[in-house]
């Protein structure tokens, strides 16, 4: 895996340590330079608040799984999924050093992004309609990736808008429906390669970076879902003549991110474990 492609910074340590060392560290990945002591974690918990403390716990869990599997933890990107959560809570996690956030809804993302620092790397991880592409790309200049490209139509629209607004190539994942559920978006596994080829051959303003999937809600078939995505990657890499290190796997959420890391995920999307249960409007 290319260090540049998955380059992420370390988690900011406790406020006391930061004051002493005069350093600021970023935690877009699961890397920690040193394992924090129990007293250090307690100090961080006291100063950071619930969400930042939960972030630290998730990062440690990712590190432990990666170490157990013989992987480097800087090969795993942690996307903090903040849908339905207020900007104040995102800022708490940002202040803890994290920089990679994910949102599911275009309207919510374009409302939040201007209220937060522009060094955040936003991932769009929800179903994307063609008529929402322009508002998304123009409203969020620091959009780092769209993880949910599932057909040629949306790929073409993303490519056109990216060209029209003159932004650098937009990184994308191809979403694959590995569970076979009709309610889930994503190209069928047997159509994955064709869609990848379309993006790489016909969409010069998009940068194909990997594959994404959402496992079954009850996790019963999660291992099979993840194996299916890994198989798709093997087929894609063989057809394109690239190494598997050049094709990310975005799989794993709050309930199964440790299993996902164990099975090779390079990008985990964790929401409620960091931010708490989702708060949907009753209106």
Short mmCIF file of the C-alpha atoms (twelve columns), coordinates in Angstrom:
data_MODEL
# 
_entry.id   MODEL 
# 
loop_
_atom_site.group_PDB 
_atom_site.id 
_atom_site.type_symbol 
_atom_site.label_atom_id 
_atom_site.label_alt_id 
_atom_site.label_comp_id 
_atom_site.label_asym_id 
_atom_site.label_seq_id 
_atom_site.Cartn_x 
_atom_site.Cartn_y 
_atom_site.Cartn_z 
_atom_site.pdbx_PDB_model_num 
ATOM 1   C CA . UNK A 1   0.000   0.000   0.000   1 
ATOM 2   C CA . UNK A 2   1.362   3.362   -0.983  1 
ATOM 3   C CA . UNK A 3   2.269   5.399   2.092   1 
ATOM 4   C CA . UNK A 4   1.226   8.597   0.315   1 
ATOM 5   C CA . UNK A 5   -2.194  7.283   -0.613  1 
ATOM 6   C CA . UNK A 6   -3.121  6.299   2.844   1 
ATOM 7   C CA . UNK A 7   -1.039  8.863   4.696   1 
ATOM 8   C CA . UNK A 8   -2.676  9.841   7.968   1 
ATOM 9   C CA . UNK A 9   -1.468  11.590  11.072  1 
ATOM 10  C CA . UNK A 10  -1.311  10.532  14.670  1 
ATOM 11  C CA . UNK A 11  -3.908  11.075  17.348  1 
ATOM 12  C CA . UNK A 12  -3.362  14.166  19.457  1 
ATOM 13  C CA . UNK A 13  -2.388  13.191  22.991  1 
ATOM 14  C CA . UNK A 14  -3.743  14.692  26.157  1 
ATOM 15  C CA . UNK A 15  -3.857  18.425  26.676  1 
ATOM 16  C CA . UNK A 16  -1.140  18.222  29.327  1 
ATOM 17  C CA . UNK A 17  1.176   16.369  26.974  1 
ATOM 18  C CA . UNK A 18  0.460   18.802  24.152  1 
ATOM 19  C CA . UNK A 19  1.284   21.780  26.365  1 
ATOM 20  C CA . UNK A 20  4.527   20.171  27.465  1 
ATOM 21  C CA . UNK A 21  5.691   19.162  24.009  1 
ATOM 22  C CA . UNK A 22  4.180   22.013  22.065  1 
ATOM 23  C CA . UNK A 23  3.034   19.647  19.347  1 
ATOM 24  C CA . UNK A 24  -0.248  19.078  17.593  1 
ATOM 25  C CA . UNK A 25  -0.976  15.643  16.210  1 
ATOM 26  C CA . UNK A 26  -3.680  14.544  13.826  1 
ATOM 27  C CA . UNK A 27  -5.665  11.302  14.057  1 
ATOM 28  C CA . UNK A 28  -7.165  10.717  10.633  1 
ATOM 29  C CA . UNK A 29  -5.767  7.204   10.976  1 
ATOM 30  C CA . UNK A 30  -5.547  4.791   13.843  1 
ATOM 31  C CA . UNK A 31  -1.892  5.540   14.550  1 
ATOM 32  C CA . UNK A 32  -0.518  6.399   17.965  1 
ATOM 33  C CA . UNK A 33  3.206   6.917   18.328  1 
ATOM 34  C CA . UNK A 34  3.162   5.437   21.814  1 
ATOM 35  C CA . UNK A 35  0.644   3.425   23.758  1 
ATOM 36  C CA . UNK A 36  -0.975  5.814   26.263  1 
ATOM 37  C CA . UNK A 37  -0.896  4.958   29.949  1 
ATOM 38  C CA . UNK A 38  -4.063  4.493   31.982  1 
ATOM 39  C CA . UNK A 39  -3.424  7.823   33.695  1 
ATOM 40  C CA . UNK A 40  -2.938  9.499   30.319  1 
ATOM 41  C CA . UNK A 41  -6.216  8.102   29.064  1 
ATOM 42  C CA . UNK A 42  -7.969  9.306   32.214  1 
ATOM 43  C CA . UNK A 43  -6.589  12.795  31.703  1 
ATOM 44  C CA . UNK A 44  -7.702  12.748  28.068  1 
ATOM 45  C CA . UNK A 45  -11.162 11.602  29.063  1 
ATOM 46  C CA . UNK A 46  -11.490 14.401  31.589  1 
ATOM 47  C CA . UNK A 47  -10.539 17.099  29.106  1 
ATOM 48  C CA . UNK A 48  -11.918 15.778  25.826  1 
ATOM 49  C CA . UNK A 49  -15.515 14.873  26.543  1 
ATOM 50  C CA . UNK A 50  -17.444 11.753  25.688  1 
ATOM 51  C CA . UNK A 51  -17.088 11.756  21.896  1 
ATOM 52  C CA . UNK A 52  -13.349 12.406  21.900  1 
ATOM 53  C CA . UNK A 53  -12.818 9.721   24.530  1 
ATOM 54  C CA . UNK A 54  -14.849 7.285   22.421  1 
ATOM 55  C CA . UNK A 55  -12.721 8.213   19.410  1 
ATOM 56  C CA . UNK A 56  -9.580  7.302   21.323  1 
ATOM 57  C CA . UNK A 57  -11.094 3.953   22.294  1 
ATOM 58  C CA . UNK A 58  -11.987 3.142   18.674  1 
ATOM 59  C CA . UNK A 59  -8.485  4.047   17.536  1 
ATOM 60  C CA . UNK A 60  -6.957  1.784   20.165  1 
ATOM 61  C CA . UNK A 61  -9.237  -1.073  19.128  1 
ATOM 62  C CA . UNK A 62  -8.190  -0.648  15.504  1 
ATOM 63  C CA . UNK A 63  -4.549  -0.621  16.540  1 
ATOM 64  C CA . UNK A 64  -4.892  -3.790  18.574  1 
ATOM 65  C CA . UNK A 65  -6.592  -5.692  15.750  1 
ATOM 66  C CA . UNK A 66  -4.056  -4.484  13.199  1 
ATOM 67  C CA . UNK A 67  -1.179  -5.512  15.448  1 
ATOM 68  C CA . UNK A 68  -2.735  -8.922  16.023  1 
ATOM 69  C CA . UNK A 69  -3.077  -9.437  12.272  1 
ATOM 70  C CA . UNK A 70  0.408   -8.250  11.442  1 
ATOM 71  C CA . UNK A 71  -0.839  -5.103  9.733   1 
ATOM 72  C CA . UNK A 72  0.294   -1.508  10.211  1 
ATOM 73  C CA . UNK A 73  -2.411  0.615   11.783  1 
ATOM 74  C CA . UNK A 74  -1.574  3.490   9.434   1 
ATOM 75  C CA . UNK A 75  -3.032  1.300   6.685   1 
ATOM 76  C CA . UNK A 76  -6.496  1.822   8.157   1 
ATOM 77  C CA . UNK A 77  -8.343  5.106   7.744   1 
ATOM 78  C CA . UNK A 78  -10.985 5.890   10.344  1 
ATOM 79  C CA . UNK A 79  -13.944 7.856   8.992   1 
ATOM 80  C CA . UNK A 80  -15.926 9.378   11.871  1 
ATOM 81  C CA . UNK A 81  -19.518 9.237   10.613  1 
ATOM 82  C CA . UNK A 82  -21.332 12.246  11.987  1 
ATOM 83  C CA . UNK A 83  -24.773 12.167  10.389  1 
ATOM 84  C CA . UNK A 84  -27.543 13.775  12.490  1 
ATOM 85  C CA . UNK A 85  -24.923 15.068  14.948  1 
ATOM 86  C CA . UNK A 86  -24.489 18.785  15.778  1 
ATOM 87  C CA . UNK A 87  -21.446 20.739  14.680  1 
ATOM 88  C CA . UNK A 88  -20.456 21.213  18.328  1 
ATOM 89  C CA . UNK A 89  -19.961 17.477  18.712  1 
ATOM 90  C CA . UNK A 90  -17.946 17.231  15.509  1 
ATOM 91  C CA . UNK A 91  -15.783 20.080  16.767  1 
ATOM 92  C CA . UNK A 92  -15.083 18.094  19.929  1 
ATOM 93  C CA . UNK A 93  -13.730 15.215  17.851  1 
ATOM 94  C CA . UNK A 94  -11.870 17.633  15.586  1 
ATOM 95  C CA . UNK A 95  -10.233 19.226  18.628  1 
ATOM 96  C CA . UNK A 96  -9.056  15.773  19.684  1 
ATOM 97  C CA . UNK A 97  -7.017  15.725  16.492  1 
ATOM 98  C CA . UNK A 98  -9.273  13.880  14.054  1 
ATOM 99  C CA . UNK A 99  -9.630  15.135  10.500  1 
ATOM 100 C CA . UNK A 100 -11.619 12.571  8.507   1 
ATOM 101 C CA . UNK A 101 -15.421 12.750  8.752   1 
ATOM 102 C CA . UNK A 102 -18.252 11.118  6.825   1 
ATOM 103 C CA . UNK A 103 -21.783 12.257  6.080   1 
ATOM 104 C CA . UNK A 104 -24.735 10.444  4.483   1 
ATOM 105 C CA . UNK A 105 -26.907 13.348  3.358   1 
ATOM 106 C CA . UNK A 106 -25.954 16.118  0.922   1 
ATOM 107 C CA . UNK A 107 -28.043 18.798  2.594   1 
ATOM 108 C CA . UNK A 108 -26.583 18.060  6.007   1 
ATOM 109 C CA . UNK A 109 -23.025 18.025  4.712   1 
ATOM 110 C CA . UNK A 110 -23.257 21.325  2.836   1 
ATOM 111 C CA . UNK A 111 -24.720 22.925  5.965   1 
ATOM 112 C CA . UNK A 112 -22.018 21.582  8.294   1 
ATOM 113 C CA . UNK A 113 -18.894 21.957  6.162   1 
ATOM 114 C CA . UNK A 114 -18.729 25.789  6.173   1 
ATOM 115 C CA . UNK A 115 -19.046 25.817  9.972   1 
ATOM 116 C CA . UNK A 116 -15.965 23.660  10.457  1 
ATOM 117 C CA . UNK A 117 -12.257 24.063  9.592   1 
ATOM 118 C CA . UNK A 118 -11.368 23.503  5.963   1 
ATOM 119 C CA . UNK A 119 -8.609  20.999  6.714   1 
ATOM 120 C CA . UNK A 120 -11.284 18.356  7.349   1 
ATOM 121 C CA . UNK A 121 -11.371 15.583  4.759   1 
ATOM 122 C CA . UNK A 122 -15.036 14.919  4.072   1 
ATOM 123 C CA . UNK A 123 -16.218 11.548  2.769   1 
ATOM 124 C CA . UNK A 124 -19.696 11.306  1.301   1 
ATOM 125 C CA . UNK A 125 -20.989 7.839   2.183   1 
ATOM 126 C CA . UNK A 126 -24.710 7.987   1.374   1 
ATOM 127 C CA . UNK A 127 -26.785 7.305   -1.709  1 
ATOM 128 C CA . UNK A 128 -26.120 10.095  -4.196  1 
ATOM 129 C CA . UNK A 129 -28.645 11.319  -6.758  1 
ATOM 130 C CA . UNK A 130 -27.513 13.034  -9.954  1 
ATOM 131 C CA . UNK A 131 -29.279 16.307  -9.144  1 
ATOM 132 C CA . UNK A 132 -27.374 16.522  -5.838  1 
ATOM 133 C CA . UNK A 133 -23.917 16.215  -7.379  1 
ATOM 134 C CA . UNK A 134 -23.414 19.894  -8.239  1 
ATOM 135 C CA . UNK A 135 -24.571 21.195  -4.824  1 
ATOM 136 C CA . UNK A 136 -22.306 18.654  -3.141  1 
ATOM 137 C CA . UNK A 137 -19.154 19.442  -5.104  1 
ATOM 138 C CA . UNK A 138 -19.642 23.206  -5.120  1 
ATOM 139 C CA . UNK A 139 -20.796 23.403  -1.507  1 
ATOM 140 C CA . UNK A 140 -17.970 21.307  -0.057  1 
ATOM 141 C CA . UNK A 141 -14.635 22.331  -1.613  1 
ATOM 142 C CA . UNK A 142 -12.779 20.033  0.800   1 
ATOM 143 C CA . UNK A 143 -14.760 16.960  -0.234  1 
ATOM 144 C CA . UNK A 144 -12.078 14.277  -0.284  1 
ATOM 145 C CA . UNK A 145 -14.027 11.272  -1.524  1 
ATOM 146 C CA . UNK A 146 -17.367 9.908   -2.672  1 
ATOM 147 C CA . UNK A 147 -17.603 6.292   -1.508  1 
ATOM 148 C CA . UNK A 148 -20.898 5.422   -3.152  1 
ATOM 149 C CA . UNK A 149 -20.535 5.417   -6.941  1 
ATOM 150 C CA . UNK A 150 -22.871 2.614   -7.990  1 
ATOM 151 C CA . UNK A 151 -23.662 3.173   -11.663 1 
ATOM 152 C CA . UNK A 152 -22.352 4.864   -14.810 1 
ATOM 153 C CA . UNK A 153 -24.885 7.688   -14.607 1 
ATOM 154 C CA . UNK A 154 -23.665 8.970   -11.253 1 
ATOM 155 C CA . UNK A 155 -20.033 8.472   -12.310 1 
ATOM 156 C CA . UNK A 156 -20.595 10.546  -15.443 1 
ATOM 157 C CA . UNK A 157 -22.324 13.319  -13.514 1 
ATOM 158 C CA . UNK A 158 -19.539 13.492  -10.929 1 
ATOM 159 C CA . UNK A 159 -16.999 13.614  -13.744 1 
ATOM 160 C CA . UNK A 160 -18.829 16.428  -15.569 1 
ATOM 161 C CA . UNK A 161 -19.333 18.596  -12.510 1 
ATOM 162 C CA . UNK A 162 -15.749 18.099  -11.317 1 
ATOM 163 C CA . UNK A 163 -14.556 19.229  -14.756 1 
ATOM 164 C CA . UNK A 164 -16.919 22.213  -14.895 1 
ATOM 165 C CA . UNK A 165 -15.876 23.612  -11.534 1 
ATOM 166 C CA . UNK A 166 -12.199 22.972  -12.206 1 
ATOM 167 C CA . UNK A 167 -11.476 20.956  -9.096  1 
ATOM 168 C CA . UNK A 168 -8.732  18.365  -8.890  1 
ATOM 169 C CA . UNK A 169 -9.787  14.787  -9.715  1 
ATOM 170 C CA . UNK A 170 -12.308 13.529  -7.179  1 
ATOM 171 C CA . UNK A 171 -11.439 10.295  -5.410  1 
ATOM 172 C CA . UNK A 172 -14.169 7.672   -5.585  1 
ATOM 173 C CA . UNK A 173 -14.991 4.181   -4.388  1 
ATOM 174 C CA . UNK A 174 -17.292 1.861   -6.288  1 
ATOM 175 C CA . UNK A 175 -20.084 0.644   -4.005  1 
ATOM 176 C CA . UNK A 176 -20.806 -3.075  -4.317  1 
ATOM 177 C CA . UNK A 177 -23.987 -4.714  -3.026  1 
ATOM 178 C CA . UNK A 178 -22.375 -7.795  -1.524  1 
ATOM 179 C CA . UNK A 179 -25.407 -8.872  0.521   1 
ATOM 180 C CA . UNK A 180 -27.887 -9.060  -2.354  1 
ATOM 181 C CA . UNK A 181 -30.435 -6.949  -0.477  1 
ATOM 182 C CA . UNK A 182 -32.833 -5.044  -2.729  1 
ATOM 183 C CA . UNK A 183 -32.971 -2.187  -0.234  1 
ATOM 184 C CA . UNK A 184 -29.229 -1.562  -0.524  1 
ATOM 185 C CA . UNK A 185 -27.517 0.513   -3.165  1 
ATOM 186 C CA . UNK A 186 -24.482 -0.759  -5.010  1 
ATOM 187 C CA . UNK A 187 -23.559 -2.512  -8.214  1 
ATOM 188 C CA . UNK A 188 -23.900 -6.294  -8.198  1 
ATOM 189 C CA . UNK A 189 -20.569 -8.090  -7.727  1 
ATOM 190 C CA . UNK A 190 -20.612 -9.412  -11.285 1 
ATOM 191 C CA . UNK A 191 -20.987 -5.853  -12.590 1 
ATOM 192 C CA . UNK A 192 -18.256 -4.353  -10.446 1 
ATOM 193 C CA . UNK A 193 -15.396 -4.722  -12.915 1 
ATOM 194 C CA . UNK A 194 -17.371 -3.183  -15.778 1 
ATOM 195 C CA . UNK A 195 -18.185 -0.109  -13.690 1 
ATOM 196 C CA . UNK A 196 -14.583 0.242   -12.535 1 
ATOM 197 C CA . UNK A 197 -13.413 0.091   -16.150 1 
ATOM 198 C CA . UNK A 198 -15.940 2.773   -17.089 1 
ATOM 199 C CA . UNK A 199 -14.627 5.109   -14.391 1 
ATOM 200 C CA . UNK A 200 -10.964 4.516   -15.194 1 
ATOM 201 C CA . UNK A 201 -11.452 4.782   -18.961 1 
ATOM 202 C CA . UNK A 202 -14.160 7.415   -19.381 1 
ATOM 203 C CA . UNK A 203 -14.061 9.663   -16.314 1 
ATOM 204 C CA . UNK A 204 -10.764 11.587  -16.329 1 
ATOM 205 C CA . UNK A 205 -11.925 13.854  -13.503 1 
ATOM 206 C CA . UNK A 206 -12.459 10.919  -11.153 1 
ATOM 207 C CA . UNK A 207 -9.739  8.917   -9.429  1 
ATOM 208 C CA . UNK A 208 -10.716 5.318   -8.779  1 
ATOM 209 C CA . UNK A 209 -9.397  4.379   -5.337  1 
ATOM 210 C CA . UNK A 210 -11.187 1.199   -4.323  1 
ATOM 211 C CA . UNK A 211 -14.383 -0.644  -3.439  1 
ATOM 212 C CA . UNK A 212 -16.963 -0.111  -0.701  1 
ATOM 213 C CA . UNK A 213 -19.707 -2.259  0.801   1 
ATOM 214 C CA . UNK A 214 -22.260 -2.283  3.622   1 
ATOM 215 C CA . UNK A 215 -22.727 -5.585  5.438   1 
ATOM 216 C CA . UNK A 216 -25.984 -7.128  6.626   1 
ATOM 217 C CA . UNK A 217 -27.667 -5.249  9.518   1 
ATOM 218 C CA . UNK A 218 -27.577 -8.266  11.835  1 
ATOM 219 C CA . UNK A 219 -23.955 -9.107  10.889  1 
ATOM 220 C CA . UNK A 220 -24.819 -12.779 10.304  1 
ATOM 221 C CA . UNK A 221 -23.343 -12.789 6.814   1 
ATOM 222 C CA . UNK A 222 -20.767 -10.057 7.348   1 
ATOM 223 C CA . UNK A 223 -17.733 -12.344 6.804   1 
ATOM 224 C CA . UNK A 224 -19.172 -13.514 3.481   1 
ATOM 225 C CA . UNK A 225 -19.965 -9.925  2.463   1 
ATOM 226 C CA . UNK A 226 -16.381 -8.908  3.174   1 
ATOM 227 C CA . UNK A 227 -14.989 -11.954 1.358   1 
ATOM 228 C CA . UNK A 228 -17.108 -11.052 -1.662  1 
ATOM 229 C CA . UNK A 229 -15.678 -7.531  -1.724  1 
ATOM 230 C CA . UNK A 230 -12.140 -8.892  -1.444  1 
ATOM 231 C CA . UNK A 231 -12.861 -11.223 -4.354  1 
ATOM 232 C CA . UNK A 232 -14.115 -8.265  -6.395  1 
ATOM 233 C CA . UNK A 233 -10.874 -6.444  -5.628  1 
ATOM 234 C CA . UNK A 234 -8.814  -9.394  -6.842  1 
ATOM 235 C CA . UNK A 235 -10.734 -9.437  -10.123 1 
ATOM 236 C CA . UNK A 236 -10.418 -5.673  -10.570 1 
ATOM 237 C CA . UNK A 237 -6.698  -5.630  -9.832  1 
ATOM 238 C CA . UNK A 238 -6.004  -8.511  -12.181 1 
ATOM 239 C CA . UNK A 239 -7.978  -6.859  -14.992 1 
ATOM 240 C CA . UNK A 240 -6.358  -3.445  -14.492 1 
ATOM 241 C CA . UNK A 241 -2.891  -4.848  -13.926 1 
ATOM 242 C CA . UNK A 242 -2.484  -3.178  -10.546 1 
ATOM 243 C CA . UNK A 243 -1.508  -4.508  -7.143  1 
ATOM 244 C CA . UNK A 244 -4.121  -5.021  -4.444  1 
ATOM 245 C CA . UNK A 245 -2.344  -2.346  -2.427  1 
ATOM 246 C CA . UNK A 246 -3.580  0.144   -5.035  1 
ATOM 247 C CA . UNK A 247 -7.240  -0.710  -4.464  1 
ATOM 248 C CA . UNK A 248 -8.737  0.159   -1.084  1 
ATOM 249 C CA . UNK A 249 -11.489 -1.753  0.686   1 
ATOM 250 C CA . UNK A 250 -14.021 0.371   2.545   1 
ATOM 251 C CA . UNK A 251 -15.897 -2.022  4.812   1 
ATOM 252 C CA . UNK A 252 -16.773 -2.130  8.471   1 
ATOM 253 C CA . UNK A 253 -18.956 0.093   10.657  1 
ATOM 254 C CA . UNK A 254 -19.614 0.432   14.381  1 
ATOM 255 C CA . UNK A 255 -20.721 -3.168  14.865  1 
ATOM 256 C CA . UNK A 256 -18.117 -4.909  12.728  1 
ATOM 257 C CA . UNK A 257 -15.129 -2.625  12.138  1 
ATOM 258 C CA . UNK A 258 -12.720 -4.888  14.024  1 
ATOM 259 C CA . UNK A 259 -13.682 -7.870  11.886  1 
ATOM 260 C CA . UNK A 260 -13.341 -5.660  8.815   1 
ATOM 261 C CA . UNK A 261 -9.793  -4.659  9.763   1 
ATOM 262 C CA . UNK A 262 -8.985  -8.314  10.365  1 
ATOM 263 C CA . UNK A 263 -10.265 -9.108  6.873   1 
ATOM 264 C CA . UNK A 264 -8.246  -6.402  5.157   1 
ATOM 265 C CA . UNK A 265 -10.307 -3.210  5.285   1 
ATOM 266 C CA . UNK A 266 -8.346  -0.015  4.705   1 
ATOM 267 C CA . UNK A 267 -11.248 2.330   5.476   1 
ATOM 268 C CA . UNK A 268 -13.734 1.870   8.328   1 
ATOM 269 C CA . UNK A 269 -16.809 4.061   8.809   1 
ATOM 270 C CA . UNK A 270 -17.647 4.377   12.497  1 
ATOM 271 C CA . UNK A 271 -20.538 6.535   13.685  1 
ATOM 272 C CA . UNK A 272 -22.594 5.638   16.753  1 
ATOM 273 C CA . UNK A 273 -19.651 4.100   18.624  1 
ATOM 274 C CA . UNK A 274 -18.005 7.531   18.551  1 
ATOM 275 C CA . UNK A 275 -20.925 9.949   18.555  1 
ATOM 276 C CA . UNK A 276 -23.666 7.937   20.263  1 
ATOM 277 C CA . UNK A 277 -27.037 6.832   18.907  1 
ATOM 278 C CA . UNK A 278 -28.369 8.716   15.908  1 
ATOM 279 C CA . UNK A 279 -30.893 11.473  16.585  1 
ATOM 280 C CA . UNK A 280 -33.496 11.639  13.843  1 
ATOM 281 C CA . UNK A 281 -36.080 14.395  13.650  1 
ATOM 282 C CA . UNK A 282 -39.644 13.445  14.616  1 
ATOM 283 C CA . UNK A 283 -41.128 16.176  12.461  1 
# 
